Amino acid sequence: MEHDASDAGEARYELVISVDARRSGQYSDADKPRMRERIYRVLETAFAQAGVGRDAVHMEDRGDGVLVSVPGRIAVTRLLGLWMVEVHENLREENRSLLVPLGLRVAMHVGPVRHDSRGISGRAVDLTCRLADSSVARQLLDREQADLVLAVSDSLYVDVVSAGGKFIEPARFSRARLALKEGEVSAWFHLPGRPAPGIGPSAPEEPGPTASGPAGGAGTSPAAAASERVRSDRNDEGDEDGGGDASARYTAQGDLSVHQHNVYQQPVHIGRTTGAGPRKD
């Protein structure tokens, strides 16, 4: 995606997408190139299937993942909806022949992004990467034996997801509070093709005054009033009132996560509804 030189350093509101591979540190040097090829094949094929030209997006290699920014002229709903469906289906297709399936953590947020000759930067980029790297995203991917988990920022959920749309079902998202370096934030998590995930308490990553544990109780129930609850949270910082918001708190962590008392559930898949006919698994 080309930018006019006169615009260098100016912030533009864009959709930022961060994609990370599950447990990338466990791939050998010989396996990593093949893993990277699969990630790019999954993403770039999905862009084509969703009608988003490759030259319309900015992509940066991150070794074990990809950082993407999409300009405002591309509808965010297309990326949240059809593009995510295609990413999920392409990933499932890649995994059919793999003994160790590739898992992806995808995060999205809209905010001001600055472009220069080396790539993109800004708080919007930082937040998106933190969401993809969060302990909630990691734990959901492992606990649910899923191929893909999507995390969206609180503002993106309220502004876009909560209204629904083609392939966008707000009731299938669950909310959690994350303790990031920059402070606590809300985020919403979704497992494509499945009901809203249960989000339970998590053990602190490190003991000490800077680590944050769960804020009591089981996960969020994504009821119909979820978006209204978020608006209340955004206007009133009282998230600890205990009055019906059952979201848990987590601390963002490193490459590997520790899981306790995992409960595995039988996967439910809702496949692609456009393009080719039904698959036979």
N, C-alpha and C positions, 0 to 999 in steps of 0.2 A: 504494500500500500504506500503510494507516494504522497509526500507532503511538500507544499511550496516552501522554499527556503526561507521566505519572509515570515513564515509561521513558526519557525523553529523556536522552541521554548514556550510557546503559548499553550495554555491548557485548553483542551477540548473535552467535552463530556462524551465519553465512549463507554461501551460495554467491555469490561475486562473479564477474561476467562483464564483461569489457571487450571492446568491439567497435570496431575502427578501420578506416577505409577506406584502401585502398592508394593511395599517392601523392596524397593529398588536396590538397596544395599546388599540384598541376598543374591542378586544376579552376578554370575561370573563375568569376567572381562569378555569372554567369548560370546556370552549370551546377550550382553547389553546392546550391541548393535542391532540384533534381531528384535529385541524388545522395543527399541526406538523406532525401527522401521514399522512395526505393528501400530504403535501409537500414531505416527504420522498418517499411515494408511487409513486408520479408523477415522481420524479427525478430518482429513482432507476429502475423503470420499463422502463423509457426512455433509461437508460444506457444499459439495457439488449436488448431492441429493436434495439439499434444502434450498437450492437455487441461489446460493451465496458464492459469488465469484471469488476465486483464490486471490485475485489482485485487489479485492475489496477489503481484505483483512490483513492485519499486521501479525506476524508470528515470530516468536523468539524461541530458540532452543534453550532448554534448561537442563540438559543432560538426561535426567530421568523424567522429563516432562516438557510441556510447552506452555508458553505464555502468549496469550492472544488478546488483541484489542480490535473492536469492531466499531466503525464510525456510526454516528447517529442516523444516517440515512438508511441503515439496515434495521428493520423492526426488531426490537428486543424479543418480542413474542415469538418470532420465527426461530431465534436461537434457543429460547427456553422451551419451545414446543417441538416443532418438527426436527430441528437439528439434534436435540437431545434424543429423540426417538431413533434417529438414524445412527447416532453415535452408539447407542445401546445395542441396536441390532448388528451393526458392524463389529462391535466388540464381541458379541456372542458368537458371530460367525468365525472370528479369529480364534476364539477359545475352543472351538469344537475339536481342533486337532492338537491341543496343548495338554500335556500332563499336568502342568502347573499353570492354571489360567491367569491371564493378565487382568489385573484389577486397576481401575482408574478412579481417582478422586477428582471431581470437577467442581470448581467454585466460580460464582459469577457475582459481579457488582458493577453498578454504573456510577461513574464519578469523573472528576477532572483528571485528564491524562496528558502528560507532556512527552513529546517525541523529540528525539535528537538522533544524531548519526549512529548512536550505539543501541538505541532501543527506546523503551518507554519507562516512565517513572511517575511517582506521585503517591499520595496516601491511598488512592483508590486501588493502585496496583498492590501496595503493601497489604491492605485489608484482604483483597482477593486471595493472595498467596497464603495468608494466615488461615483463612477459612478452609482452603484445600488441605492445609497441613494440620488442621485441628485434630485433637484426640477423638472428638465425636465422629468426624468423617472416617478416621482410621478404624475405630471400634465398630461402627456400623458395617463397614465393608467386610470385616472379618467375622463378626458375630452372626450376620445374616447370610454369610457365604454368597455375597453378591458380586457381580461383575463391576458395578458402577454405583457411585453415590454422588449426588448433586447437593452442594451447599450454596445457598443464596443469602445475600446480606438482608438485614431487616428492612432497609429502605426499598430494596428491589422487590421483596415479598409484598410489602404494603402497596407500592406504586404499580406493580405489574402482576405478580403472581396471584394476589388476592382477588383480582377481577376475573381470573380464569381466562379461558380462550382455547383455541384448538390445540389439543395435546397438553394443556396446562390445567391441572386439577389441584387447586389450593388445599383441599381436604386431605391430600396425600403427602403434605409437608408437616413436619414436626419442629417445634421451636426448642432451642437451647440457649443458655447463656454461656459465653466463652470468656475466660480471663486471658486476654492477650497482653502483650508487652505494653500496648498503648492504653490499656484499660479494658473494662468489661464491655462486651457488645452482645447483641442478640443476633442469631442466625437461624435459618430454617433449612432442614435437611430432608432429602427425598431419595427414595430408592426406585428408579424407573420400573414401571410395571408391577409395583407392589403397593399395598396399603401404607398409610402413614407409619413410619417406624416408631417403635417404642424407644424412648430415650431415657435411660436410667442414670443413677448417680455413678460417678467415676472417682477412682482413687487419685489423690494428688500425685503428680509426677515426682516431686521432690519434697521432702519435709522441710519445714522452716516457714518464716513469716511471709515469704513471697509466693508460696504455693497456695492455690485455691482448690478446695474440695467441693463436693456437691452442696447445693443449697437446698437440701432436704427433699426427699420424696422421689417418686417415680417420674416418668417422662411426661411430656406435653400431650394433652389430648387435643388434636386438631379439629375442634368443633366448628360449627358454622360461624361462631362469633370470634374466631381466631384473629382475623385482621383487625376487628374492633378492639380486641384486647391489646394488640400491638400498638395501635394508635394511642391507647391510654398510657401504655408504657412510655411512649415517646414524649408524651406531654407531662408525665409525672414519673419521676425517677424512683418511685417507691416500688421496686420489684420485689422487695422482701416483706411485703405486707402479709403474705401467707393466705391471701384471700382468693384462692382459686387458681392462681397461676402456678402450675406444677412443673415448670421448666427447671432443668438441672443446670448446674454450673460446672464448667470444665476449664482446665488450663491447657493452652496449646503446648505441644511437646515435640520431641525430635522424631527420628526416622522410624523407630520401632515403638510399639505401645504395649502396655501390660494390661491384660484383660482378666477379670475375675467374675466368676459365677455367670458365665455366658450361657444364654439360652438360645439354642438353634431352632429355627422355624423352617417349615417346608416352604421353599421358594414358590412364588406365584408369578407367572410371566404374562404380561399383556403385550403382544408383539406389534410389529409395524402394521399399520392399517392402510398404507399407501404403497404403490409400486407393485412388486411381484406378489404372487399368490402365497398362501400359507406355507410355512416351513414344516418339515417333519423332523422332530427332534428324536 
